[in-house]
Amino acid sequence: MLRVTYVWHSCFVVELDKNILVFDYFPKEAVETVHFEGKMPELDANKHIYVFASHKHHDHYDKKIFELAERYPH
């Protein structure tokens, strides 16, 4: 299985058979001038989640991504 979800800007979620890849996550509050409706999909808690940030800009990376660990054990 391969499912790609476009969240917003440069953020994508790629779901594979056993893993989920999250690219360039940032919350909409991170950029005041950005008004987007994109939202993270519900993730499968049984899959391993890997997060990638292409670079350190606030619209490509935010430490809030670590909050996923509170809901998803892998």
Backbone bond lengths (Angstrom), bond angles and torsions (degrees), N, CA, C in turn:
res aa  C-N    CA-C-N  psi(-1)  N-CA   C-N-CA  omega(-1)  CA-C   N-CA-C  phi
1 M - - - 1.444 - - 1.524 109.07 -
2 L 1.301 114.82 143.45 1.460 121.55 174.14 1.520 107.26 -142.77
3 R 1.332 115.13 120.31 1.466 119.86 176.99 1.527 107.35 -130.56
4 V 1.323 116.23 125.42 1.457 121.98 178.73 1.520 108.07 -112.13
5 T 1.342 116.09 126.22 1.456 121.81 178.66 1.516 108.98 -116.80
6 Y 1.310 115.73 122.42 1.466 121.26 175.31 1.518 106.95 -84.34
7 V 1.329 117.21 121.65 1.455 121.41 -178.42 1.520 109.95 -94.27
8 W 1.330 115.89 -57.71 1.462 121.01 177.87 1.518 109.43 179.68
9 H 1.330 115.18 150.77 1.470 123.45 175.17 1.530 108.92 52.20
10 S 1.313 117.58 -106.17 1.464 120.48 -179.76 1.524 111.73 -109.43
11 C 1.312 117.91 8.70 1.468 121.27 -176.52 1.529 110.97 -89.55
12 F 1.326 113.62 124.42 1.465 122.40 175.95 1.519 108.78 -131.61
13 V 1.312 116.31 148.81 1.464 122.26 171.72 1.521 106.42 -118.65
14 V 1.319 115.95 125.07 1.460 121.90 179.92 1.524 107.17 -114.35
15 E 1.320 115.67 118.18 1.454 120.62 -179.89 1.524 109.30 -104.53
16 L 1.321 115.23 124.54 1.456 123.34 177.94 1.523 108.49 -111.70
17 D 1.316 117.70 -178.48 1.465 121.11 -177.82 1.530 112.81 -56.47
18 K 1.332 117.03 -44.43 1.465 120.34 -174.29 1.521 113.74 -120.15
19 N 1.320 118.04 -7.02 1.457 121.44 -174.52 1.525 111.63 -136.33
20 I 1.324 114.38 159.87 1.461 121.61 173.72 1.525 107.13 -127.91
21 L 1.314 116.02 130.50 1.461 122.27 179.63 1.522 108.40 -110.77
22 V 1.322 116.65 128.04 1.464 121.79 178.61 1.522 107.25 -116.15
23 F 1.318 115.71 122.70 1.465 121.43 -177.83 1.527 110.80 -111.47
24 D 1.322 115.77 130.27 1.475 124.21 171.68 1.531 114.01 52.01
25 Y 1.328 115.77 51.60 1.462 119.95 178.38 1.525 111.29 -73.36
26 F 1.325 115.96 140.69 1.465 121.66 166.46 1.522 108.14 -156.61
27 P 1.342 116.90 145.30 1.467 119.58 178.85 1.518 110.01 -79.84
28 K 1.309 117.54 153.48 1.458 120.46 -176.96 1.522 111.93 -62.25
29 E 1.326 118.44 -23.54 1.464 120.93 178.76 1.526 111.96 -71.01
30 A 1.316 118.01 -14.26 1.461 121.36 -176.19 1.519 112.89 -71.09
31 V 1.310 117.27 -23.12 1.466 120.84 -177.41 1.525 107.92 -130.47
32 E 1.312 116.66 109.07 1.465 120.91 -175.23 1.521 113.24 -61.24
33 T 1.317 117.52 -33.64 1.462 120.28 -175.94 1.524 113.28 -84.50
34 V 1.326 116.54 -4.86 1.450 119.79 -179.15 1.524 108.95 -97.07
35 H 1.304 116.40 126.19 1.460 121.60 177.63 1.521 107.42 -121.81
36 F 1.317 116.05 91.00 1.448 119.42 -176.86 1.505 110.76 -118.40
37 E 1.288 115.29 156.83 1.452 122.05 179.35 1.523 111.54 -104.24
38 G 1.333 116.06 -0.35 1.452 119.26 -178.21 1.515 112.01 -59.56
39 K 1.312 116.15 144.94 1.458 119.43 -178.67 1.523 108.42 -144.47
40 M 1.309 114.40 143.43 1.455 119.90 178.36 1.526 109.21 -64.48
41 P 1.311 117.70 135.26 1.471 119.66 175.90 1.527 109.79 -73.36
42 E 1.308 116.18 162.28 1.468 119.40 171.66 1.526 106.75 -65.32
43 L 1.307 115.73 135.37 1.455 120.40 -178.59 1.531 109.46 -103.02
44 D 1.305 115.98 151.47 1.459 122.02 178.61 1.528 108.56 -76.80
45 A 1.319 117.16 113.54 1.464 122.19 -176.04 1.523 113.22 -66.14
46 N 1.324 118.00 -13.26 1.460 121.27 179.16 1.525 112.81 -86.60
47 K 1.320 116.49 -8.86 1.469 120.28 -178.28 1.526 110.26 -99.73
48 H 1.312 115.47 154.42 1.456 121.24 175.76 1.527 108.20 -79.57
49 I 1.322 116.30 135.30 1.461 122.01 -178.15 1.528 108.55 -109.73
50 Y 1.320 115.20 128.16 1.460 122.09 177.89 1.521 107.90 -119.92
51 V 1.326 115.56 134.81 1.467 121.40 -175.92 1.521 108.83 -115.25
52 F 1.327 115.50 134.40 1.461 122.10 179.38 1.526 109.15 -124.36
53 A 1.320 116.23 139.87 1.468 121.52 174.56 1.523 107.10 -125.12
54 S 1.320 116.44 123.44 1.463 119.45 -176.95 1.530 111.53 -71.95
55 H 1.330 116.66 -30.10 1.462 121.07 174.35 1.518 109.58 -166.42
56 K 1.329 117.54 176.75 1.460 123.49 -166.54 1.530 115.03 -84.47
57 H 1.302 120.45 -2.88 1.463 120.84 -178.94 1.520 111.21 -58.61
58 H 1.329 116.76 148.75 1.463 122.35 -175.37 1.527 113.86 -63.05
59 D 1.316 118.29 -17.06 1.462 120.04 177.30 1.531 112.34 -99.71
60 H 1.330 115.65 17.54 1.461 121.01 175.63 1.523 112.21 -134.99
61 Y 1.336 116.08 -13.56 1.459 120.10 -178.60 1.523 109.54 -154.86
62 D 1.316 115.65 135.21 1.459 121.38 173.59 1.521 107.54 -146.09
63 K 1.324 116.41 138.19 1.466 120.89 -178.44 1.525 112.71 -61.36
64 K 1.315 117.96 -15.59 1.466 120.47 178.51 1.529 111.82 -61.29
65 I 1.313 117.31 -17.52 1.455 120.04 179.22 1.532 110.15 -60.08
66 F 1.341 117.11 -26.99 1.461 120.27 179.73 1.525 111.99 -68.66
67 E 1.326 117.54 -15.42 1.459 120.96 176.32 1.528 111.72 -66.92
68 L 1.319 117.27 -17.57 1.466 120.10 175.40 1.531 110.45 -59.34
69 A 1.320 116.78 -31.31 1.464 120.78 -178.30 1.520 111.98 -63.46
70 E 1.326 117.51 -21.60 1.464 120.59 177.94 1.526 111.44 -72.11
71 R 1.314 116.54 -27.96 1.476 121.46 -177.10 1.514 113.83 -104.48
72 Y 1.321 115.65 -25.39 1.465 120.59 -174.31 1.524 109.82 -124.13
73 P 1.318 117.68 118.52 1.481 120.74 -173.80 1.522 115.82 -71.66
74 H 1.326 117.84 -20.00 1.464 119.71 -175.60 1.506 110.92 -105.81
